[in-house]
Amino acid sequence: MKYSLSILLAVCACNGLFAQDDTMQVSILPYYEPLHSDRPGATNDARTVKQAMVLQFGVGYSYLNPALDELNASSGVSAGGMLRMPTCIGEFDVTAGVSRSTGQYLLRGSVYSSYYNFTDIANSLGVGYRPEWYTTESFALGSIFHLGYTRALDKYAYTTISDIDSLNMMGTEERFNTHYITPNFSLNASYDINNHWSISSTLGIVSAFAIGQAPGPESNVAGMTTLNVGYGFQRWSLFLEGVARFHSAGPDYSVNGGFTYSISRDFQLDAFFRTRDWGQYEVVGSQPVNIGILTGFTYIIR
């Protein structure tokens, strides 16, 4: 009887030790999570976070001058972030963003000319699910399902002037509140060629469907593909990226380039530029100016 009791106590003690060891292993797993991010650029991260949470945030400035004319230009600022959280079946994301753009255009006619001023303000929220389909030490294949909501306020002011007597003939202002549902999907792949070079790509569908009053099209669906080439050394990483979008108005293309700098194992800064060619804004005999400058950070919460 004493012998059986001794064996039982020994087994319980061993189980307690193993249970304690498992708890310790689970508690230190987040410290082995590598820092990876969707930033910078338009290519999405193919890997999912597995133990720690990741916070991504960025701000940007854009400038558009389709006619190379100071009276026909617009500019905007934006800010947005994403919180990436691991789950037992993949990654769950929460996104939020704000943007504001203003501009003025001059439309000349044979008798009348019109000044067209606008202000666009948008606020968005979204959730996403990101599974990882296949991964090795150097290759990853994943996808993102994202559903967002955007509330946009558009203000338009028109002023029509007679070219004959230079009198202000008419001035009007209109305001539109529009609500959009934005479902998006993408496949994402990345491959580390060696310790310095990497390549990644995103292939997906982006869309927006208006559910309120809108002066323009009520929906927009586009296909998108990217190709991103990166080179890393020490704490620095450089990248160059091409982006193509295909929609009903015709294709448009952009080129992105920039860098990241790792301040620590948990914190990374980034900055990049974007030049974009919008086919519908092209003017005969000139090349539109469409640039953006963006910066932000990625922080892993262990």
N, C-alpha and C positions, 0 to 999 in steps of 0.2 A: 504494500500500500504506500509506504514511504517512497519506494522506488518510482511508482507510477506518478505520485504527486510531484516528485523532483523533476521528472521528464516534462510534465505538464507546465510547471513553472518555467522551465528552461525554454520551452517552445513559445510561451507567452512573452518571455523576455526578448527572445529573438525576433518575434513578430513586432514587438514594440520598437526595437532598434531599427528594423527595416522600415517601419512606418515613419519613424522620425527621419530616416535617411531620405525617403521619398519626399517628405515635406520640404526638407532642406534643398533637394534638387529642384523641386518646382519653384521654390522661392528665389533661386539664383538664375533660373532660366532667362528672365528678361535681360540680364546683364550680358548675355551672349547674342542678343538680337542685333544684327548689323543695321547701320543707318542707311535706309534707301528711301527714295522719294519720287513723286511725280514731277517735281521741279528739278531744273528749269525746262522750258520748252513745252511743246504740245504733245509729246509722246508720253503715254501713261506708263507707270511702273508695272512691270509684268509680275512682280513678286508681291506676296501679301505679308502683312505684319502678323507674327505668330504668338508673341508673348507680351511685348511692350506696346504702348500706344504711340502714334506719330502725329505731330501737329505741323501742318504746312500753312504758310501765310505769305501773301505777296501784295504789292501795290504796283501800279503802272500808270504811264502817261502815253497818250497816242495823239498823233497829228495827221490830218488828211487834207491834202490840197490837190483835188483832181484836175484843176485847170491851170495850175501854177500861177495863181492870181490871188493877191491878198484879200480880195473881196469874195473869194470862193474857197473858204477853208473852214475846218472844224477841228476841235481838240477835245480831249476827254481824260478823265482820271478814273481809276477803279481800284478796288481793294477786295480781297477775298481770301478765304481760308478753308481748310479741310482738317477734320479730326478723324484719324484712321484707327479703328479699334478691332482687336482680334476676337474671334469667336471660335467655337468648336467646329464650325462648318465653313469657315472662310473669314473674310474681313468685312466689317460693316463701317461705312463712311457717312459722315455728316458734313455738308458743305453750306457756306453762306457767302454772299458777296453783295457789293454795292457799286454803282457806277454813275457818272454824270458826264454828259458831253454837251457842248454848245457849238453853234456854227452860224455862218451867214453866207448866203448865196445871192448872186445878182443875175437875174434872167433878163436879157435885153431883147426888146422887140422893135418893130419898125416905128411904132407910135408910143407904146408904153413900155416901161421897164419896171420890174418887180424886185424888191428886196425881200428875201425870205430868211427869217431868223428862226432858229429852233433851239429847244433845250430838252434833252432826254435824261430822265432819272429812272434808274432801275434798281430794284432790290430783289434778291433771290435767295431761296432756301432749297436744299435738296438732300436726299438720302441715296446711298448706293450700296451695292453688294458686290464683292470682289472675290471670286473663287480662283484658286491656283490649280491649273489642270495638270501641269507636268513641270518638274523642276529637278535640276541637277546642280552640281557645284558651279557650273559655268553657263547653264542654259535655263531659261524659265519661260513658260507659256501660261498666260492667264487671261482673264476677261473682266469687264466691268459692266454692271447693269446699274444705271443711274436714272432717277426720276426727280425732276426739279419743278419748282414753281417760281415764276417771276412776275412781279407787279411793276409795270412801266407807266410812267407819267410823261407824256409828250406834249410840249407846248410849242405852237407854231404862230408866228406873227408875220403877216403879209403887208407890205406897203407898196402900192402901185403909184408910179409917178409918170406924168405925161412928158414926153420928150419935146413937145411943141412949146408949151407955156411954162414948163418946170414947176407945175403946181402939184401938190399932194392930192391925188384924186380919191384915194381910198386906203384905209388902214383897218385890218381885222386881226383878231387873235382867237385861236382855237386851242382847246385843251382836250386831251384824250387820256383816259385811264384804260389800260389794257392788261389783261391777265393771261399769262402763258403757262401751259404745261409743257415741260421739256424732257421727254424720254430719250435717253442716249444709250448706245451699246457699242462696245469695242472689244476687239481681240488684241492682245499685247504680247510681244515677244522680245526677249533680250538675250544676247550672247556675249560673253566675255572672251575675246579672242586670245588675249594674254594678260599679263599683269598691268598693261598700260592701255591697250585698245579695247573698245567695246562697241557694239552695234545694237540698236533696238528699233522697234517699229510698232506702230499702231494702225489698225484697220478697223473703221467703225462707221456708224451712222449717227448723225446729230440731227435733232429735229426740235421744232417749236410750234405749238398749236395754240392760236388765240382763242380765248373763251369769253372775251369781252369786246368792247368797241375798239376798232383799230382802223387807222387811215390807210394802211397798207395791206399786203397779203395776210390772210388769216393763218396760213401755215407755211412752214419752210422745212423741207427735208433735204439733207445733203449727205453724200458719202465723203469720208475723209480718210486720207492715208498719210503717214509720216515715215521718214527715214532719218534716224539720228545716229551720228558717229561721234564717239567720245574718246578723249585721250586723258589719262590721269597720271599724275606724278606727285609724290609726296602728299601735301595737303590740297593740291590744286587739281581741278578737272576742267578741261575745255571741251566744248561741243559745237557741232554745226549740224543744222537740221533743215530738211526740206519738208514742206507741208502742201498738200494738194486737196482742194475741196471741189466737189462736183454737185451742182444743183441746177435748177431750171433756168436760172439767168446765165448759165455758162460757168466754166471752171475758173477758179482763182487760185493763185499760188502765193506762198510766202516762204521766206528764208529767215531762220532764227539762228542766233549764235551768241555764245557767252561763256560764263565760267561759274564754278562753285569753289568755295574755300571752306575747309573743315577747321573750325576753331577748336573743336574738341571731338571726342568720340560720339558725343550726343548732339552737337549743334553745328549746323552747316549754313553758310550764307551763299546767295546766288545773285547774279545780275546778268541780264541778256537783252539783246535788241531784237526787233522784229521788223522786217520790211515786207509789205504785202502788195500784190497787184490785184486790184478789183477790176475785172474786165468791163463791168457795166459803167464804170466811171472814166474810162479811157477817153481822152480828147485827141482828135486828129492833130498830129504834128507836135505833140508833147507827151511826156511821161508823167503820170500822176505821182505825187509824193505821198506815201502812206507808211509811216514809221511808228514804232512803239518802243518804249524803254521800260523795262520791268525789273524789279528787285524783290527779294524776299528771303525767307529762311525755312529750314526744316529742323524740328527739335523732337527728339525721341524721349518719351516719358517712361522711364523704367520703373 
